[in-house]
Amino acid sequence: MDYAVISVPAAPVRRKPNHRKEMVNQLLFGETVKVLYSKNELWVKIRSLHDGYEG
């Protein structure tokens, strides 16, 4: 299991790995996430440890 910390002021969490897909949540600087899997170098499926949202 890998974990990560958000290092930008606000990171959008999208339903699907595409910039045009719906934003379901937004993570803020310092929040922690569990990395579920990586699609490629640009997209990572995560679960927020704060509220459980996935995207």
MODELLER restraints for C-alpha pairs under 7 A, 6 or more apart:
rsr = mdl.restraints
at = mdl.atoms
rsr.add(forms.Gaussian(group=physical.xy_distance, feature=features.Distance(at['CA:2:A'], at['CA:34:A']), mean=6.05, stdev=0.5))
rsr.add(forms.Gaussian(group=physical.xy_distance, feature=features.Distance(at['CA:2:A'], at['CA:35:A']), mean=5.32, stdev=0.5))
rsr.add(forms.Gaussian(group=physical.xy_distance, feature=features.Distance(at['CA:3:A'], at['CA:33:A']), mean=5.65, stdev=0.5))
rsr.add(forms.Gaussian(group=physical.xy_distance, feature=features.Distance(at['CA:3:A'], at['CA:34:A']), mean=4.47, stdev=0.5))
rsr.add(forms.Gaussian(group=physical.xy_distance, feature=features.Distance(at['CA:3:A'], at['CA:35:A']), mean=5.52, stdev=0.5))
rsr.add(forms.Gaussian(group=physical.xy_distance, feature=features.Distance(at['CA:4:A'], at['CA:32:A']), mean=5.70, stdev=0.5))
rsr.add(forms.Gaussian(group=physical.xy_distance, feature=features.Distance(at['CA:4:A'], at['CA:33:A']), mean=5.36, stdev=0.5))
rsr.add(forms.Gaussian(group=physical.xy_distance, feature=features.Distance(at['CA:4:A'], at['CA:34:A']), mean=6.45, stdev=0.5))
rsr.add(forms.Gaussian(group=physical.xy_distance, feature=features.Distance(at['CA:4:A'], at['CA:35:A']), mean=6.96, stdev=0.5))
rsr.add(forms.Gaussian(group=physical.xy_distance, feature=features.Distance(at['CA:5:A'], at['CA:30:A']), mean=5.70, stdev=0.5))
rsr.add(forms.Gaussian(group=physical.xy_distance, feature=features.Distance(at['CA:5:A'], at['CA:31:A']), mean=5.69, stdev=0.5))
rsr.add(forms.Gaussian(group=physical.xy_distance, feature=features.Distance(at['CA:5:A'], at['CA:32:A']), mean=4.50, stdev=0.5))
rsr.add(forms.Gaussian(group=physical.xy_distance, feature=features.Distance(at['CA:5:A'], at['CA:33:A']), mean=6.35, stdev=0.5))
rsr.add(forms.Gaussian(group=physical.xy_distance, feature=features.Distance(at['CA:6:A'], at['CA:28:A']), mean=6.60, stdev=0.5))
rsr.add(forms.Gaussian(group=physical.xy_distance, feature=features.Distance(at['CA:6:A'], at['CA:29:A']), mean=5.10, stdev=0.5))
rsr.add(forms.Gaussian(group=physical.xy_distance, feature=features.Distance(at['CA:6:A'], at['CA:30:A']), mean=5.20, stdev=0.5))
rsr.add(forms.Gaussian(group=physical.xy_distance, feature=features.Distance(at['CA:6:A'], at['CA:31:A']), mean=5.52, stdev=0.5))
rsr.add(forms.Gaussian(group=physical.xy_distance, feature=features.Distance(at['CA:6:A'], at['CA:32:A']), mean=6.38, stdev=0.5))
rsr.add(forms.Gaussian(group=physical.xy_distance, feature=features.Distance(at['CA:7:A'], at['CA:29:A']), mean=5.41, stdev=0.5))
rsr.add(forms.Gaussian(group=physical.xy_distance, feature=features.Distance(at['CA:7:A'], at['CA:30:A']), mean=6.37, stdev=0.5))
rsr.add(forms.Gaussian(group=physical.xy_distance, feature=features.Distance(at['CA:8:A'], at['CA:29:A']), mean=5.43, stdev=0.5))
rsr.add(forms.Gaussian(group=physical.xy_distance, feature=features.Distance(at['CA:9:A'], at['CA:28:A']), mean=5.71, stdev=0.5))
rsr.add(forms.Gaussian(group=physical.xy_distance, feature=features.Distance(at['CA:9:A'], at['CA:29:A']), mean=4.85, stdev=0.5))
rsr.add(forms.Gaussian(group=physical.xy_distance, feature=features.Distance(at['CA:10:A'], at['CA:26:A']), mean=6.42, stdev=0.5))
rsr.add(forms.Gaussian(group=physical.xy_distance, feature=features.Distance(at['CA:10:A'], at['CA:27:A']), mean=5.64, stdev=0.5))
rsr.add(forms.Gaussian(group=physical.xy_distance, feature=features.Distance(at['CA:10:A'], at['CA:28:A']), mean=4.61, stdev=0.5))
rsr.add(forms.Gaussian(group=physical.xy_distance, feature=features.Distance(at['CA:10:A'], at['CA:29:A']), mean=6.19, stdev=0.5))
rsr.add(forms.Gaussian(group=physical.xy_distance, feature=features.Distance(at['CA:11:A'], at['CA:26:A']), mean=5.56, stdev=0.5))
rsr.add(forms.Gaussian(group=physical.xy_distance, feature=features.Distance(at['CA:11:A'], at['CA:27:A']), mean=5.07, stdev=0.5))
rsr.add(forms.Gaussian(group=physical.xy_distance, feature=features.Distance(at['CA:11:A'], at['CA:28:A']), mean=6.36, stdev=0.5))
rsr.add(forms.Gaussian(group=physical.xy_distance, feature=features.Distance(at['CA:12:A'], at['CA:23:A']), mean=6.25, stdev=0.5))
rsr.add(forms.Gaussian(group=physical.xy_distance, feature=features.Distance(at['CA:12:A'], at['CA:25:A']), mean=6.24, stdev=0.5))
rsr.add(forms.Gaussian(group=physical.xy_distance, feature=features.Distance(at['CA:12:A'], at['CA:26:A']), mean=4.52, stdev=0.5))
rsr.add(forms.Gaussian(group=physical.xy_distance, feature=features.Distance(at['CA:12:A'], at['CA:27:A']), mean=6.41, stdev=0.5))
rsr.add(forms.Gaussian(group=physical.xy_distance, feature=features.Distance(at['CA:13:A'], at['CA:23:A']), mean=5.58, stdev=0.5))
rsr.add(forms.Gaussian(group=physical.xy_distance, feature=features.Distance(at['CA:13:A'], at['CA:24:A']), mean=5.81, stdev=0.5))
rsr.add(forms.Gaussian(group=physical.xy_distance, feature=features.Distance(at['CA:13:A'], at['CA:25:A']), mean=5.00, stdev=0.5))
rsr.add(forms.Gaussian(group=physical.xy_distance, feature=features.Distance(at['CA:13:A'], at['CA:26:A']), mean=5.46, stdev=0.5))
rsr.add(forms.Gaussian(group=physical.xy_distance, feature=features.Distance(at['CA:13:A'], at['CA:55:A']), mean=5.30, stdev=0.5))
rsr.add(forms.Gaussian(group=physical.xy_distance, feature=features.Distance(at['CA:14:A'], at['CA:21:A']), mean=6.21, stdev=0.5))
rsr.add(forms.Gaussian(group=physical.xy_distance, feature=features.Distance(at['CA:14:A'], at['CA:22:A']), mean=5.62, stdev=0.5))
rsr.add(forms.Gaussian(group=physical.xy_distance, feature=features.Distance(at['CA:14:A'], at['CA:23:A']), mean=4.29, stdev=0.5))
rsr.add(forms.Gaussian(group=physical.xy_distance, feature=features.Distance(at['CA:14:A'], at['CA:24:A']), mean=5.54, stdev=0.5))
rsr.add(forms.Gaussian(group=physical.xy_distance, feature=features.Distance(at['CA:14:A'], at['CA:55:A']), mean=5.23, stdev=0.5))
rsr.add(forms.Gaussian(group=physical.xy_distance, feature=features.Distance(at['CA:15:A'], at['CA:21:A']), mean=6.37, stdev=0.5))
rsr.add(forms.Gaussian(group=physical.xy_distance, feature=features.Distance(at['CA:15:A'], at['CA:22:A']), mean=5.74, stdev=0.5))
rsr.add(forms.Gaussian(group=physical.xy_distance, feature=features.Distance(at['CA:15:A'], at['CA:23:A']), mean=6.30, stdev=0.5))
rsr.add(forms.Gaussian(group=physical.xy_distance, feature=features.Distance(at['CA:15:A'], at['CA:24:A']), mean=6.11, stdev=0.5))
rsr.add(forms.Gaussian(group=physical.xy_distance, feature=features.Distance(at['CA:15:A'], at['CA:55:A']), mean=5.12, stdev=0.5))
rsr.add(forms.Gaussian(group=physical.xy_distance, feature=features.Distance(at['CA:16:A'], at['CA:55:A']), mean=6.84, stdev=0.5))
rsr.add(forms.Gaussian(group=physical.xy_distance, feature=features.Distance(at['CA:17:A'], at['CA:43:A']), mean=6.05, stdev=0.5))
rsr.add(forms.Gaussian(group=physical.xy_distance, feature=features.Distance(at['CA:32:A'], at['CA:48:A']), mean=6.44, stdev=0.5))
rsr.add(forms.Gaussian(group=physical.xy_distance, feature=features.Distance(at['CA:32:A'], at['CA:49:A']), mean=5.89, stdev=0.5))
rsr.add(forms.Gaussian(group=physical.xy_distance, feature=features.Distance(at['CA:33:A'], at['CA:46:A']), mean=6.15, stdev=0.5))
rsr.add(forms.Gaussian(group=physical.xy_distance, feature=features.Distance(at['CA:33:A'], at['CA:47:A']), mean=5.49, stdev=0.5))
rsr.add(forms.Gaussian(group=physical.xy_distance, feature=features.Distance(at['CA:33:A'], at['CA:48:A']), mean=4.46, stdev=0.5))
rsr.add(forms.Gaussian(group=physical.xy_distance, feature=features.Distance(at['CA:33:A'], at['CA:49:A']), mean=5.26, stdev=0.5))
rsr.add(forms.Gaussian(group=physical.xy_distance, feature=features.Distance(at['CA:34:A'], at['CA:46:A']), mean=5.51, stdev=0.5))
rsr.add(forms.Gaussian(group=physical.xy_distance, feature=features.Distance(at['CA:34:A'], at['CA:47:A']), mean=5.17, stdev=0.5))
rsr.add(forms.Gaussian(group=physical.xy_distance, feature=features.Distance(at['CA:34:A'], at['CA:48:A']), mean=6.43, stdev=0.5))
rsr.add(forms.Gaussian(group=physical.xy_distance, feature=features.Distance(at['CA:34:A'], at['CA:49:A']), mean=6.73, stdev=0.5))
rsr.add(forms.Gaussian(group=physical.xy_distance, feature=features.Distance(at['CA:35:A'], at['CA:44:A']), mean=6.91, stdev=0.5))
rsr.add(forms.Gaussian(group=physical.xy_distance, feature=features.Distance(at['CA:35:A'], at['CA:45:A']), mean=6.14, stdev=0.5))
rsr.add(forms.Gaussian(group=physical.xy_distance, feature=features.Distance(at['CA:35:A'], at['CA:46:A']), mean=4.58, stdev=0.5))
rsr.add(forms.Gaussian(group=physical.xy_distance, feature=features.Distance(at['CA:35:A'], at['CA:47:A']), mean=6.65, stdev=0.5))
rsr.add(forms.Gaussian(group=physical.xy_distance, feature=features.Distance(at['CA:36:A'], at['CA:45:A']), mean=5.36, stdev=0.5))
rsr.add(forms.Gaussian(group=physical.xy_distance, feature=features.Distance(at['CA:36:A'], at['CA:46:A']), mean=5.30, stdev=0.5))
rsr.add(forms.Gaussian(group=physical.xy_distance, feature=features.Distance(at['CA:37:A'], at['CA:44:A']), mean=5.97, stdev=0.5))
rsr.add(forms.Gaussian(group=physical.xy_distance, feature=features.Distance(at['CA:37:A'], at['CA:45:A']), mean=5.29, stdev=0.5))
rsr.add(forms.Gaussian(group=physical.xy_distance, feature=features.Distance(at['CA:38:A'], at['CA:44:A']), mean=4.32, stdev=0.5))
rsr.add(forms.Gaussian(group=physical.xy_distance, feature=features.Distance(at['CA:38:A'], at['CA:45:A']), mean=6.03, stdev=0.5))
rsr.add(forms.Gaussian(group=physical.xy_distance, feature=features.Distance(at['CA:45:A'], at['CA:55:A']), mean=5.57, stdev=0.5))
rsr.add(forms.Gaussian(group=physical.xy_distance, feature=features.Distance(at['CA:46:A'], at['CA:54:A']), mean=5.57, stdev=0.5))
rsr.add(forms.Gaussian(group=physical.xy_distance, feature=features.Distance(at['CA:46:A'], at['CA:55:A']), mean=5.70, stdev=0.5))
rsr.add(forms.Gaussian(group=physical.xy_distance, feature=features.Distance(at['CA:47:A'], at['CA:53:A']), mean=5.53, stdev=0.5))
rsr.add(forms.Gaussian(group=physical.xy_distance, feature=features.Distance(at['CA:47:A'], at['CA:54:A']), mean=4.38, stdev=0.5))
rsr.add(forms.Gaussian(group=physical.xy_distance, feature=features.Distance(at['CA:47:A'], at['CA:55:A']), mean=6.82, stdev=0.5))
rsr.add(forms.Gaussian(group=physical.xy_distance, feature=features.Distance(at['CA:48:A'], at['CA:54:A']), mean=6.49, stdev=0.5))
